[in-house]
Amino acid sequence: MKPMIDLKKQYLSIKDEIFEALNEILESSQYVLGKNVLELEKRIMAYHGASNAVGVASGTDALHLALKALGIGEGDEVITTPFTFFATVEAILYVGAKPVFVDIDGETYNIDAARIEEKITDKTRAIVPVHMFGHPADMERIIEIAKKYNLRIVEDCAQSFGASLKGQKTGSFGDAGCFSFYPSKNLGAYGDGGMIVLNNMAAAEEIKKLRNHGSAGGYRHESLGYNSRLDEIQAGVLLVKLKRIDEYNRMRRGKASAYCGLLSGTVDCPIEMPGAYHVYHQYTIRSPKRDAIQQRLKEKGISSVVYYPIPLHLQEALNFMGHKKGTFPEAEKAALEVLSLPMYPELQESDIQETAAVILQCLKG
């Protein structure tokens, strides 16, 4: 079966440098919050033009700790999208806040900024936009709304490392930008990891304590915290890859352009809004005949994945929120029609052509 992503190809191309970095870490015998984590924080901070960056154990923890450090808690409402990975809403619930969903824009799959204001109440404290599939959300409009109502913005950048809007990187627009380094991400570790970038020094210091059992060090614990420390081995791997992330993203964009050239007019291909720089964490097409396309691809030994088959408001774990089918029609329709195709920097042109040929043949049939 041809995979959605081939991590081995990338590994083989940087194997010697990875081994050198790992060997240095193993010989140092310093495995948690050492010099590699500090260097990674420094470089990611510079990459995003931020004054602070804090490494944590996962992208989920990044969202959780950012919300907590920014004072979001019990009784607060946080606006977000129903069309995202479950971690986005988990983080909101972890701090005791209530997720409030706003339907998506049917072209970018991001939260529809034009519908946010109607969901704001006197309990609303924050907005968590998700840069879905690598396309930036409408941050200009979201910032306008946040300023008008004095709301925090915590960006979920799990899928958008390196994406930008009018030259400004995702993660640098709001109060905090939260990244995942899960292996399949554009910038992926060889395990789990996450990062928070922000310009709020007090919040950054609070996150540093929260990730380390509520302690700034010296076995003095000022609050109840968590065990959410980015380890040295993952930081070492990420430092090797960070030097190449812009090239990796350019390669992804090239693959996306090839797909679009072959499939445009047959299925709905991803779009790029004016001023946006899409990094194609996923290359996601859309068709009412999605299920037939996926079945045909499977028969031909080509992987594809539906992100996401069940919108958050219809997930069993969130039944307590009382949402019914039909509440967020754009998200629900997208869930029935989207299909992500193989996408990674090293993807071969012949594989793209083969995948497109199968799709075209299926729809002609």
C-alpha positions in Angstrom: 0.0 0.0 0.0 1.4 3.4 -1.0 1.5 5.5 2.2 0.1 8.9 3.1 3.5 9.9 4.2 6.9 8.1 3.9 9.0 9.2 6.9 11.8 6.8 6.0 12.7 8.7 2.9 13.2 11.9 4.8 15.2 10.1 7.5 17.6 8.5 5.0 18.3 11.9 3.5 19.4 13.4 6.9 20.5 10.2 8.6 24.2 11.1 9.2 23.2 14.5 10.8 20.6 12.9 12.9 23.1 10.3 14.2 25.6 13.0 15.0 23.0 15.0 17.0 21.8 11.9 18.9 25.3 10.7 19.7 26.1 14.1 21.2 23.0 14.0 23.3 23.6 10.4 24.5 27.2 11.2 25.4 26.2 14.3 27.3 23.8 12.2 29.5 21.4 15.2 29.6 18.0 14.2 28.4 15.4 16.7 29.7 15.3 20.5 29.3 19.0 20.7 28.2 20.8 22.9 25.7 19.0 21.4 22.7 15.6 22.4 24.0 16.9 25.9 24.8 18.4 26.2 21.3 15.2 25.0 19.7 13.2 27.5 21.7 15.6 30.2 20.6 15.5 29.4 16.9 11.7 28.9 16.8 11.3 32.2 18.6 13.4 33.9 16.0 11.6 32.1 13.1 8.3 33.5 14.3 9.5 36.9 15.4 8.4 36.3 19.0 10.0 37.2 22.3 9.3 33.8 23.9 9.1 30.1 23.0 8.5 27.3 25.4 8.9 23.6 24.5 6.4 21.1 25.9 5.5 17.4 25.6 2.9 17.7 22.9 0.7 19.9 20.8 -2.2 19.1 23.0 -0.2 20.3 26.1 0.8 23.4 24.2 -2.9 24.4 23.8 -3.8 23.4 27.3 -0.9 25.2 29.1 -1.3 28.3 26.9 -5.0 28.6 27.8 -4.3 28.1 31.5 -1.4 30.5 31.6 -3.5 33.2 29.9 -6.1 32.9 32.6 -8.8 30.9 30.8 -10.7 28.8 33.3 -13.9 27.6 34.9 -17.0 29.3 33.5 -15.3 30.9 30.6 -16.4 30.4 27.0 -13.9 29.7 24.2 -14.9 30.0 20.6 -13.4 27.5 18.1 -14.2 25.3 15.1 -16.1 22.0 15.1 -13.9 20.8 12.2 -10.5 19.9 13.7 -8.7 17.2 15.6 -10.2 16.4 19.0 -7.2 17.8 20.9 -8.4 21.4 20.2 -11.6 21.0 22.2 -9.9 18.7 24.8 -7.5 21.6 25.8 -10.5 23.9 26.3 -12.3 21.4 28.5 -9.1 20.6 30.5 -9.1 24.2 31.9 -12.7 24.0 32.8 -13.9 26.3 30.0 -16.9 25.7 27.6 -16.2 25.2 23.9 -18.4 27.3 21.7 -18.4 26.2 18.1 -18.6 28.4 15.0 -19.2 26.8 11.6 -16.4 26.7 9.0 -15.8 28.4 5.6 -16.5 25.7 3.1 -13.5 26.6 0.9 -10.6 26.8 3.4 -12.1 24.6 6.1 -11.1 27.2 8.7 -13.4 28.8 11.2 -15.7 31.3 9.4 -14.6 34.6 10.9 -17.8 36.3 9.7 -19.9 34.1 12.1 -17.8 34.5 15.2 -19.3 37.7 16.5 -22.8 36.3 16.8 -21.5 33.6 19.3 -19.9 36.1 21.6 -21.4 36.5 25.1 -20.4 38.1 28.3 -18.7 34.9 29.2 -16.5 34.7 26.1 -12.8 35.0 26.9 -10.9 33.6 24.0 -10.9 32.4 20.4 -8.9 29.3 19.2 -8.6 29.4 15.4 -7.1 26.3 13.8 -5.1 26.8 10.6 -6.6 23.7 9.0 -4.5 21.5 6.6 -1.8 24.2 6.5 -3.9 27.2 5.3 -4.0 30.2 7.6 -7.2 31.2 9.1 -8.6 34.7 8.5 -6.5 36.3 11.3 -7.0 39.9 10.3 -10.8 39.6 10.9 -10.2 37.5 14.0 -7.8 40.0 15.5 -10.4 42.8 14.9 -13.0 40.9 16.8 -10.7 40.0 19.6 -9.7 43.6 20.1 -13.3 44.8 20.0 -14.4 42.4 22.7 -11.0 42.1 24.6 -10.6 38.4 23.9 -7.5 36.3 24.0 -6.4 34.5 20.8 -4.6 31.1 21.0 -3.7 29.8 17.6 -3.8 26.1 16.9 -0.9 25.8 14.5 -0.5 22.0 14.7 -0.8 21.7 10.9 0.7 25.0 9.8 4.4 25.3 10.8 5.8 27.8 8.2 2.5 29.0 6.9 2.0 32.7 6.7 -0.5 35.5 5.9 0.8 38.6 4.1 4.3 37.5 5.2 3.5 37.0 8.9 3.9 33.5 10.2 1.0 31.6 11.8 1.5 31.5 15.5 2.6 35.1 15.7 -0.8 36.8 15.4 -2.4 36.0 18.7 -1.5 35.8 22.4 0.0 32.4 21.9 0.8 30.1 18.9 0.7 26.4 19.7 2.6 23.8 17.6 2.7 20.0 17.5 5.8 18.1 16.5 4.0 14.7 16.1 6.1 12.7 13.5 3.7 13.3 10.6 3.7 17.1 11.0 5.5 19.4 8.5 8.1 19.8 11.2 8.0 16.4 13.0 10.0 14.8 15.7 10.8 11.1 16.2 8.2 10.9 19.0 5.9 13.6 20.4 6.5 17.2 21.3 5.1 20.7 21.2 6.0 24.4 21.4 4.3 27.6 22.4 5.4 30.9 21.0 4.2 34.1 22.6 5.2 37.7 23.4 3.8 37.8 26.9 6.7 37.3 29.3 4.6 36.6 32.3 2.6 33.9 30.5 5.8 32.4 29.2 7.2 32.1 32.7 4.0 30.6 33.9 4.1 28.0 31.2 7.7 27.1 32.1 6.5 26.4 35.7 3.4 24.6 34.6 5.3 22.2 32.4 7.6 21.4 35.3 5.2 20.4 38.1 4.5 24.1 38.9 8.1 24.7 39.8 10.7 27.2 38.5 13.4 24.9 40.0 15.0 24.1 43.4 12.1 21.8 44.4 10.0 24.9 45.2 6.4 24.4 43.8 4.3 27.5 43.6 1.3 25.9 42.0 0.0 22.5 40.8 1.6 21.9 37.4 2.1 19.1 35.0 4.9 16.9 33.6 5.1 18.3 30.1 8.8 18.8 29.3 10.2 18.5 25.8 13.1 16.0 25.9 16.5 16.6 24.4 16.4 13.8 21.9 13.3 15.3 20.2 14.8 18.8 20.3 18.0 17.5 18.7 16.0 15.9 15.9 13.9 19.0 15.4 17.0 21.2 15.2 18.2 19.1 12.3 14.9 19.4 10.5 14.2 23.1 11.3 17.0 24.1 9.0 15.2 22.5 6.2 11.6 23.3 7.0 11.2 26.1 4.4 12.5 23.8 1.7 10.3 21.0 2.9 7.3 23.4 2.6 8.3 24.6 -0.8 8.5 20.9 -1.9 5.0 20.3 -0.5 3.7 23.3 -2.4 5.2 21.8 -5.6 3.4 18.5 -5.0 0.1 20.4 -4.4 0.5 22.3 -7.6 1.1 19.0 -9.5 -2.1 17.5 -8.0 -4.1 20.6 -8.8 -2.9 20.6 -12.4 -4.2 17.1 -12.8 -7.4 17.2 -10.8 -8.7 20.7 -11.1 -12.2 20.8 -12.7 -12.9 17.2 -11.7 -12.9 17.5 -7.9 -12.7 20.6 -5.6 -9.0 21.1 -5.1 -7.5 23.1 -2.2 -7.5 26.9 -2.6 -5.1 29.6 -1.4 -6.7 32.8 -0.3 -5.1 36.1 -1.3 -2.0 36.8 0.8 -2.0 33.3 2.2 1.0 30.9 2.1 -0.4 27.4 2.3 2.0 24.7 3.5 -0.2 21.7 2.7 0.1 19.6 5.8 -2.6 17.7 4.0 -3.6 17.9 0.3 -7.4 17.6 0.7 -9.8 17.3 -2.2 -13.6 17.4 -2.0 -16.2 15.5 -3.9 -19.8 14.2 -3.3 -18.3 10.9 -4.6 -15.7 10.8 -1.9 -16.4 7.3 -0.7 -16.2 5.8 -4.2 -12.9 7.6 -4.8 -11.5 6.3 -1.6 -12.6 2.8 -2.3 -11.0 2.9 -5.8 -7.8 4.2 -4.4 -7.7 1.4 -1.8 -8.3 -1.2 -4.5 -5.3 0.2 -6.4 -3.1 0.2 -3.3 -3.0 3.9 -2.6 -3.7 5.3 0.8 -6.1 8.1 1.6 -7.6 9.4 4.8 -10.7 11.3 5.8 -9.9 14.2 8.1 -12.4 14.4 9.8 -15.3 12.0 9.4 -17.2 13.2 12.5 -17.2 16.9 13.4 -16.6 17.6 17.0 -20.1 18.6 17.9 -21.3 15.1 16.9 -18.6 13.2 18.8 -19.9 10.9 21.4 -17.6 12.3 24.0 -19.2 15.7 23.6 -22.9 14.6 23.7 -23.2 16.5 27.0 -23.1 19.8 24.9 -26.4 18.9 23.4 -25.6 19.6 19.7 -27.6 17.9 17.0 -27.0 17.0 13.4 -27.6 20.1 11.2 -26.3 22.5 13.8 -23.1 23.3 11.8 -24.0 22.4 8.2 -20.7 23.4 6.5 -18.6 21.3 8.8 -21.0 18.3 8.5 -21.0 18.6 4.7 -17.2 18.8 4.6 -17.0 15.7 6.8 -19.0 13.8 4.1 -16.9 15.0 1.1 -13.2 15.6 2.0 -10.4 13.2 1.3 -6.7 13.7 1.9 -4.3 12.2 -0.6 -0.6 11.2 0.0 1.5 14.3 0.7 5.1 14.7 1.8 8.1 16.5 0.5 9.7 13.4 -1.1 6.5 12.3 -2.9 7.4 11.3 -6.4 5.7 12.9 -9.5 4.9 9.4 -10.8 2.9 8.7 -7.6 1.0 11.9 -8.0 0.2 11.0 -11.6 -0.9 7.5 -10.6 -3.2 8.8 -7.8 -4.8 11.4 -10.1 -5.3 8.8 -12.8 -7.2 6.5 -10.5 -9.4 9.4 -9.3 -10.1 10.6 -12.8 -10.9 7.0 -14.0 -13.3 6.5 -11.0 -15.2 9.7 -11.7 -15.5 9.0 -15.5 -16.8 5.5 -14.6 
